[in-house]
Amino acid sequence: MNLANQLTLLRIFMIPLFVIVFYLPFGWSHIVTAIIFSLAAITDWADGYVARKYNQSTPFGAFLDPVADKLMVAIALLLLVTLHYESAWFVVAAAVIVGREIVISALREWMAEVGQRASVAVSSIGKIKTTLQMTAIIVLLTNIPLLIPIGFVALAGAAILTLWSMILYLRAAWPFLLPAQEKK
């Protein structure tokens, strides 16, 4: 078990703590939740950095890292929906982000099966989307009224980029999804 994989596992183990702290009946719970999520986001960056720099990439890490990322984001968005359920657009944006992750995960799995995984590799739009998404989640988790509009704008931007990147991935994969007779 190398350091990169340990950081990924740490991120997964932070999720229950993150959920418990979110629901604590104390004024500081949302700030601490945002800090825990921020630390988890830092481990996401760190495990990739360590794996590349120290040649610690493993099949286990390649599998677990995206699972940890998607669990962390999906659970954070579900928690935030409980705070902002009155905002229909917020619920839709959260559903778009989670739904896209499911679609793209399935697409990447399929593309790997047909030997075309590189066709749906992470793009620069995906990296910008992730940055906006993480910023939005951290800001919204603080639940500081003055910052909520900033979080809403960042989440709206992340949702738009989420749709855009999904369309780009689907377009790249489309020729491989069609039966051979439909390609002609």
Legacy VTK file of the C-alpha trace (Angstrom):
# vtk DataFile Version 3.0
C-alpha trace
ASCII
DATASET POLYDATA
POINTS 184 float
0.000 0.000 0.000
1.852 3.068 -1.260
1.400 6.704 -0.172
-0.769 7.646 -3.174
-3.241 4.845 -2.396
-3.198 5.725 1.305
-4.174 9.315 0.449
-7.044 8.035 -1.696
-8.251 5.762 1.116
-7.970 8.668 3.555
-10.315 10.640 1.307
-12.869 7.824 1.424
-12.547 7.515 5.215
-13.143 11.281 5.542
-16.614 10.949 3.980
-18.454 9.577 7.052
-16.739 12.168 9.254
-17.760 14.859 6.790
-21.423 13.733 6.928
-21.513 13.448 10.726
-19.983 16.896 11.244
-22.397 18.409 8.700
-25.365 17.347 10.862
-23.933 18.337 14.238
-26.129 20.929 15.964
-23.367 23.482 16.426
-22.785 26.816 14.710
-19.292 25.773 13.674
-20.282 22.476 12.058
-20.625 23.852 8.530
-17.238 25.588 8.635
-15.605 22.368 9.876
-17.432 20.408 7.167
-15.997 22.795 4.562
-12.525 22.304 6.057
-12.863 18.502 5.947
-14.046 18.676 2.332
-11.130 21.009 1.505
-8.666 18.560 3.040
-10.244 15.746 1.041
-9.938 17.843 -2.144
-6.262 18.468 -1.341
-5.681 14.717 -0.938
-7.261 14.289 -4.391
-4.603 16.544 -5.861
-1.854 15.079 -3.651
-2.492 11.424 -4.457
-2.234 12.144 -8.188
0.911 14.201 -7.699
2.554 11.527 -5.537
1.552 8.730 -7.916
3.068 10.555 -10.917
6.165 11.998 -9.236
7.177 8.831 -7.401
5.891 6.352 -9.966
3.313 4.951 -7.539
0.502 4.429 -10.040
-1.241 1.115 -9.449
-4.324 -0.570 -10.901
-5.918 -0.311 -7.430
-5.250 3.435 -7.315
-6.474 3.936 -10.886
-9.741 2.274 -9.883
-10.142 3.815 -6.434
-9.207 7.453 -7.139
-12.163 8.290 -9.413
-14.508 6.355 -7.100
-13.327 8.426 -4.132
-13.721 11.655 -6.123
-17.240 10.870 -7.257
-18.353 9.697 -3.805
-16.982 12.824 -2.189
-18.643 15.193 -4.650
-21.957 13.326 -4.863
-22.342 13.138 -1.084
-21.390 16.802 -0.671
-23.976 17.810 -3.273
-26.635 15.655 -1.604
-25.919 17.349 1.716
-26.067 20.780 0.083
-29.408 19.952 -1.535
-30.780 19.534 2.003
-29.758 23.142 2.681
-30.922 24.598 -0.644
-33.872 22.371 -1.555
-36.079 25.438 -2.078
-33.916 26.444 -5.053
-35.121 24.248 -7.909
-32.228 25.311 -10.130
-29.791 24.230 -7.383
-31.340 20.759 -7.213
-31.225 20.534 -11.019
-27.569 21.674 -11.092
-26.638 19.070 -8.467
-28.533 16.367 -10.401
-26.793 17.385 -13.642
-23.367 17.129 -12.013
-24.053 13.749 -10.379
-25.819 12.414 -13.485
-22.957 13.451 -15.736
-20.482 11.644 -13.497
-22.492 8.439 -13.837
-22.795 8.807 -17.624
-19.106 9.610 -18.145
-17.979 6.810 -15.812
-20.046 4.328 -17.806
-18.790 5.827 -21.076
-15.148 5.559 -19.977
-15.690 1.964 -18.929
-17.257 1.154 -22.293
-14.536 2.971 -24.223
-11.850 1.084 -22.293
-13.615 -2.156 -23.186
-13.400 -1.323 -26.911
-9.799 -0.077 -26.589
-10.614 3.614 -26.998
-10.212 4.956 -23.437
-7.924 7.766 -24.633
-10.825 9.166 -26.688
-12.540 10.209 -23.449
-9.544 11.300 -21.381
-9.921 14.214 -18.987
-9.894 17.530 -20.856
-8.976 21.066 -19.818
-12.710 21.874 -19.648
-13.048 19.024 -17.160
-10.286 20.491 -15.013
-11.906 23.943 -15.019
-15.261 22.333 -14.211
-13.721 20.463 -11.303
-12.089 23.624 -9.942
-15.397 25.535 -10.108
-17.268 22.607 -8.623
-14.874 22.200 -5.688
-14.877 25.950 -5.057
-18.679 26.033 -5.122
-18.995 23.081 -2.761
-16.474 24.457 -0.266
-18.057 27.925 -0.280
-21.589 26.531 0.030
-20.611 24.121 2.805
-19.519 27.048 4.963
-23.157 28.172 4.842
-22.077 31.791 5.341
-24.933 33.932 3.951
-22.576 36.514 2.422
-20.723 33.804 0.462
-23.710 31.769 -0.736
-24.235 33.860 -3.928
-20.588 33.228 -4.874
-21.115 29.504 -4.342
-24.307 29.589 -6.415
-22.525 31.310 -9.317
-19.626 28.842 -9.151
-22.026 25.882 -9.040
-24.019 27.233 -11.990
-20.753 27.612 -13.933
-19.723 24.082 -12.962
-23.106 22.703 -14.090
-22.802 24.457 -17.472
-19.258 23.162 -17.980
-20.457 19.742 -16.828
-22.995 19.622 -19.657
-20.524 21.022 -22.168
-17.807 18.506 -21.281
-20.337 15.652 -21.353
-21.380 16.669 -24.860
-17.720 16.765 -25.952
-17.059 13.320 -24.461
-20.176 11.850 -26.077
-19.255 13.367 -29.452
-15.763 11.843 -29.212
-17.214 8.452 -28.303
-20.170 8.507 -30.709
-18.433 6.701 -33.613
-17.572 3.828 -31.262
-21.092 3.603 -29.834
-22.824 3.090 -33.165
-23.199 -0.409 -34.635
-20.922 -0.972 -37.641
-23.798 -0.810 -40.187
-24.928 2.626 -38.856
-21.450 4.153 -39.302
-21.575 3.863 -43.092
LINES 1 185
184 0 1 2 3 4 5 6 7 8 9 10 11 12 13 14 15 16 17 18 19 20 21 22 23 24 25 26 27 28 29 30 31 32 33 34 35 36 37 38 39 40 41 42 43 44 45 46 47 48 49 50 51 52 53 54 55 56 57 58 59 60 61 62 63 64 65 66 67 68 69 70 71 72 73 74 75 76 77 78 79 80 81 82 83 84 85 86 87 88 89 90 91 92 93 94 95 96 97 98 99 100 101 102 103 104 105 106 107 108 109 110 111 112 113 114 115 116 117 118 119 120 121 122 123 124 125 126 127 128 129 130 131 132 133 134 135 136 137 138 139 140 141 142 143 144 145 146 147 148 149 150 151 152 153 154 155 156 157 158 159 160 161 162 163 164 165 166 167 168 169 170 171 172 173 174 175 176 177 178 179 180 181 182 183
